Amino acid sequence: MNGLSRLLIPVVLAALALTAPAAEPPRPRNVLFIVADDLNTSLGCYGDPLAKTPNLDRLAARGVRFDRAYCSFPLCGPSRNSMLTGLHPNATGILANGQVFRQTIPGHPSLPELFRRHGGYPVRVGKLFHYNVPASIGTAGHDDPASWEAAFNPAGVDHLEEEPRIFSLKPGQFGATLSWFASPAPDAAHTDGLVAARAEQILAECAADRTRPFFLAVGFYRPHTPYVAPRGYFDLYPEDEMPVVTGVAEDRADIPPAALESGHREQDEMTDEQRRQARQAYAASISFLDAQVGRVVAALDRLGLADDTVIVFTSDHGYHMGEHGLWQKRSLFEESARVPLLIVWPGKTPAGGVASAPVSHVDLYPTIAAGCGLSAPPALPGQDLAPILSDPAKLGRNWAVTQVTRPGSKKEGTPPFSGYSLRTPRWRYTEWDEGHRGRELYDHDADPRELTNLADDPPHASDVATLAAQLREAVAGTFPASGTTPPLRPETWSPVLDVPGGSPTPGQPRKSPTP
């Protein structure tokens, strides 16, 4: 090779680099992130014998159903902040409703904000961060403006017109207690019907302009109380066929008092007729939700977006329907901590896959970020679920931890304390106040309803010791990682009411849909 050839080689290589096509970005590029409110696993695809949920069942058949998925905290605000930041509540500093993570960890990007920082289009319809339901319907609630380029807050007849007709165990109160109403209005007039319609419109605009990947977050309000749905959905569930939980007194005999503190007096005083009506209304609300999810997924398919879009469906936490004498949430039993989780990932998930390994909501952030080619913040505690999505038989971390707080007693001078629960494939092990206020151990192989507490059973002493050590290690991992900024102390919080413009977005912004 002569000297001239040696000089020409770098020039030729540089020219080839300039003319070579750019590397193809990771696909799929889009995310449809659907979150229900207060939904447990009362779905047909999870084996519920009464549920009529054909759309969610079809969605499960398209991808992977996670049989053991768990929230990090069974309350809306802490759970949603945790899910959308990829951090446990001990790291976000959010342990109650009415708080936003910008008050405690202002520099941490939410998952939709991460899309925005990478040139994506994050848009929200309905409830993603915490809202007071139904009072905040139609408003921005406790939303995070920096997370979205566009956000929409529809309000339907269920909130604007029908509240005076809603039955409630505590008249005039709807969100914090049990309340229900069979509405004469059609689907399209309800808030969730309007949420679905807006999501369809946004998908159509995204299909017309594919220059930027989208993160469309669709937050439905049902089946949160008040359980309001069109009357036809109530007709799917005859009241006299609704089951009532029995044997509550015997069940509660070996349960620590702290485990039952999420109960309400008015719920303890319900008649069996009211219990059946509540079950009917909750089931009706789920079927109504199912229909709205079906509309959004059908639009994705119709518009030719499905092959380039990850679909995630979940709920903020589980929900009690009388188990252990409890209703609603804020317990560490399976019904409250477990969530539905369905993921359809084109080119990755096998149709009808079922993953049995325990996973957590905090796993969603690193999974979506890595799969969509986004640089996530360091030291996220969650695992990338990609191996399980490709092969649902894989185990991954194979445990999940859920926490909750209890207020203590001003009268008795006792401070607030925490409960933590570890879920493995076989066991649920729970400690209240590091065990000082009780422990629980349930063998899911023999006792899936968690009716027999084995924590003080001598034959299981070694199991308790092993699980206690594992729980303590898991709990240590819920706090900020070494070298990261801890959440601000509550007394230093400065509420962030608005963050104009949010994070800078590369390129030209997409034209926002018409309000």
GIMOLIN-V682277 format. One record per backbone hydrogen bond with DSSP energy under -1.0 kcal/mol. NH is the residue of the N-H (numbers start at 1). CO is the residue of the C=O. If there is no record, write none. Layout:
# GIMOLIN-V682277
nh:NH co:CO
nh:NH co:CO
This chain:
# GIMOLIN-V682277
nh:6 co:2
nh:7 co:3
nh:8 co:4
nh:9 co:5
nh:12 co:8
nh:13 co:9
nh:14 co:10
nh:15 co:11
nh:16 co:12
nh:17 co:13
nh:18 co:14
nh:19 co:15
nh:20 co:16
nh:30 co:308
nh:31 co:214
nh:32 co:310
nh:33 co:216
nh:34 co:312
nh:35 co:218
nh:36 co:314
nh:37 co:222
nh:43 co:41
nh:46 co:43
nh:47 co:44
nh:48 co:43
nh:57 co:53
nh:58 co:54
nh:59 co:55
nh:60 co:56
nh:61 co:57
nh:62 co:59
nh:64 co:343
nh:65 co:353
nh:66 co:341
nh:67 co:355
nh:70 co:359
nh:71 co:337
nh:75 co:73
nh:79 co:75
nh:80 co:76
nh:81 co:77
nh:82 co:78
nh:83 co:79
nh:84 co:80
nh:85 co:81
nh:86 co:82
nh:91 co:88
nh:92 co:88
nh:93 co:89
nh:103 co:100
nh:104 co:101
nh:105 co:101
nh:108 co:105
nh:111 co:84
nh:114 co:110
nh:115 co:111
nh:116 co:112
nh:117 co:113
nh:118 co:114
nh:119 co:116
nh:120 co:115
nh:121 co:213
nh:123 co:215
nh:124 co:150
nh:125 co:217
nh:126 co:152
nh:127 co:219
nh:136 co:132
nh:137 co:134
nh:139 co:136
nh:142 co:130
nh:143 co:140
nh:147 co:144
nh:148 co:145
nh:149 co:122
nh:152 co:124
nh:157 co:189
nh:159 co:156
nh:160 co:156
nh:161 co:157
nh:162 co:157
nh:165 co:162
nh:166 co:163
nh:167 co:180
nh:169 co:178
nh:173 co:170
nh:180 co:167
nh:181 co:227
nh:183 co:229
nh:189 co:186
nh:190 co:187
nh:194 co:190
nh:195 co:191
nh:196 co:192
nh:197 co:193
nh:198 co:194
nh:199 co:195
nh:200 co:196
nh:201 co:197
nh:202 co:198
nh:203 co:199
nh:204 co:200
nh:205 co:201
nh:206 co:202
nh:207 co:203
nh:208 co:204
nh:209 co:205
nh:215 co:121
nh:216 co:31
nh:217 co:123
nh:218 co:33
nh:219 co:125
nh:220 co:35
nh:224 co:221
nh:227 co:179
nh:228 co:226
nh:229 co:181
nh:231 co:183
nh:233 co:230
nh:235 co:231
nh:237 co:234
nh:241 co:238
nh:242 co:239
nh:251 co:247
nh:252 co:248
nh:255 co:252
nh:259 co:256
nh:260 co:257
nh:261 co:258
nh:263 co:260
nh:268 co:264
nh:269 co:265
nh:270 co:267
nh:275 co:271
nh:276 co:272
nh:277 co:273
nh:278 co:274
nh:279 co:275
nh:280 co:276
nh:281 co:277
nh:282 co:278
nh:283 co:279
nh:284 co:280
nh:285 co:281
nh:286 co:282
nh:287 co:283
nh:288 co:284
nh:289 co:285
nh:290 co:286
nh:291 co:287
nh:292 co:288
nh:293 co:289
nh:294 co:290
nh:295 co:291
nh:296 co:292
nh:297 co:293
nh:298 co:294
nh:299 co:295
nh:300 co:296
nh:301 co:297
nh:302 co:298
nh:303 co:299
nh:304 co:301
nh:305 co:300
nh:308 co:305
nh:309 co:306
nh:310 co:30
nh:311 co:344
nh:312 co:32
nh:313 co:342
nh:314 co:34
nh:316 co:36
nh:318 co:336
nh:319 co:335
nh:320 co:328
nh:322 co:326
nh:325 co:322
nh:326 co:323
nh:328 co:320
nh:330 co:74
nh:337 co:333
nh:338 co:334
nh:339 co:69
nh:342 co:313
nh:343 co:64
nh:344 co:311
nh:348 co:345
nh:349 co:345
nh:353 co:63
nh:353 co:350
nh:355 co:65
nh:359 co:68
nh:361 co:70
nh:363 co:360
nh:364 co:361
nh:367 co:363
nh:368 co:364
nh:369 co:365
nh:370 co:366
nh:371 co:367
nh:372 co:368
nh:373 co:370
nh:374 co:369
nh:389 co:385
nh:390 co:386
nh:391 co:387
nh:394 co:391
nh:400 co:423
nh:402 co:421
nh:403 co:72
nh:404 co:419
nh:406 co:417
nh:409 co:414
nh:414 co:409
nh:417 co:406
nh:419 co:404
nh:420 co:431
nh:421 co:402
nh:422 co:429
nh:423 co:400
nh:424 co:427
nh:428 co:442
nh:429 co:422
nh:430 co:440
nh:431 co:420
nh:432 co:438
nh:433 co:418
nh:436 co:433
nh:437 co:432
nh:438 co:435
nh:440 co:430
nh:442 co:428
nh:444 co:426
nh:447 co:443
nh:450 co:447
nh:454 co:441
nh:457 co:454
nh:460 co:457
nh:461 co:458
nh:464 co:460
nh:465 co:461
nh:466 co:462
nh:467 co:463
nh:468 co:464
nh:469 co:465
nh:470 co:466
nh:471 co:467
nh:472 co:468
nh:473 co:469
nh:474 co:470
nh:475 co:471
nh:476 co:472
nh:477 co:473
nh:478 co:475
nh:484 co:481
nh:488 co:104
nh:492 co:489
nh:493 co:490
nh:502 co:499
